[in-house]
Structure formats: structure tokens, C-alpha cells
Amino acid sequence: MLINKLKLLLTSSAILMCLPVMVFVSPVFADSPEQLDIRPYEAADQCELEIAQIRVTVNNVGSGGILSVELYHDPDNFLSKKGRTRRIRVPASIGSQKVCFTIEKQGTFAVAAYHDIDGNRKLKKRWNMMPKEPFGLSHNPRLKVGFPKFDDSAFTTETLGADIIINLQQP
């Protein structure tokens, strides 16, 4: 019986000695890009000035989580999956980040961007459906009671695309 108590005590001590190491090591990997759920088809295109691209610079990005940048083409389905041409997701880092969409033909588009702080691949929203995470649109319209319309954020590309700046607004 004494031997069993000693075994239990030694096992408990060994577990307790490992705990501080696990607590110390775990947070190091929690925000690493390897842990973020970013899929290969969501990668940005390499930015090039010589081809038709929409080059988007997103300002006011915080650290951690995912920066999501979405390209829309359909005025009737703006900010919905049905109207989205493509979505790019990249690990978020403090400051400005640039992502590029290669386009096949000229057209009229709008871009939305948000900082998915917790990396859960969803834009958190308030009770009134307004963003709870940093959010912005092309042409940087101010978010008030509702979302701006497609026309408020739309732009037409030139032969070599367009350069867009989005300033994320804090909720």
C-alpha cells in the first residue's frame, strides 16, 4: 500500500513538473500562422504592376488572426457569397498589408476587408448586423447605421487593373 501511495505521489509530481512547461510552450504556438485556418485557394496572387490586377493596400491592421479581403462584382449581391468573385485570407500583421487579385478582364468591382481577430473565419457582428471587428470597403465610406451600397464602394479597372487603399475602421 505504501508503494502505491509513493507511485501516485511520484506520478503527480511528474505531471505538476511538466505543467509549467506546457503552459509556457502552448501560447507560443497559438497565434502562429501554422495554426490559422487559411486554405491554399485563399492565397493572394503575387503582386505585379505589368499585369491586370486589383492591388489592395489595407491600413490599420492589428496583430494576430486573419486579414480577409474580398472582391465583389455583382451590385445586387454586394457583401454576400453569391456576389463575391474571390476571397483572399492572409495572416494579419500590424500596420499595412498588400494583397493582389489577378483579373481576367476589366470591369466594375468593390472590395471589402476585415481583420478576423480570433481567426475563426467569420466576421463577428453586433445585434444590428454591423461589424464587431475592424472592417473597411473600397473608397472608405463611413459605416453608419447600415452597410454602404455597391455604388458607394465600386471602382472600374483600367487595362492594368487598379490600386485600392482600404482603411480599416474600428467597430
Steps between C-alpha positions, in 0.01 A plus 500: 500500500785737583656424162175589320482834686862574405428417134198732505702778663783462248256494207323811633832679550613414149175637354527819706862549393395477133209744533705821511680390183173427321350833607814680388527323163134502398448878452806522275323292239144627548532802270748352255398500132514119498201492737280732288243338273607654169446274201723487191231636266472810723860609436566839347645527151852633470476876447622616159460842339524363143184289507132572565458483876307667776773590748350566844688667783324454835600747773443486877539121527560363848706199597386140514212331327414520132469789256218420258470699176203435270439607139140559385357548151122474540321817620186303591691258723760730654654359819342159449661177386295504180651833387857424604756441226777386735620509860861524614604416854846567641644506853441849643797709607516850646493796261429483128468186290476468124312223317439461129222348292588414138201579280415355158319804363427859585185574692334669793585357840484577871728370776425423864761420765483402864736391774377168636669551836431153642563322168167315501441586128188707580432870539352554843192724488304703751125461560439753218718298257779762504857364531644426841850462350703757300340536156536714187387539139655642184456882485490485882135598557416552867292225655195647670168325558524259206757387249570724200369389162716353223507839321654664809801266478513415128790582268574418137831340408735626230705281265745412777240481774472739794675597822264518797558619857272385781525649848357255750252667736486394862155384610 
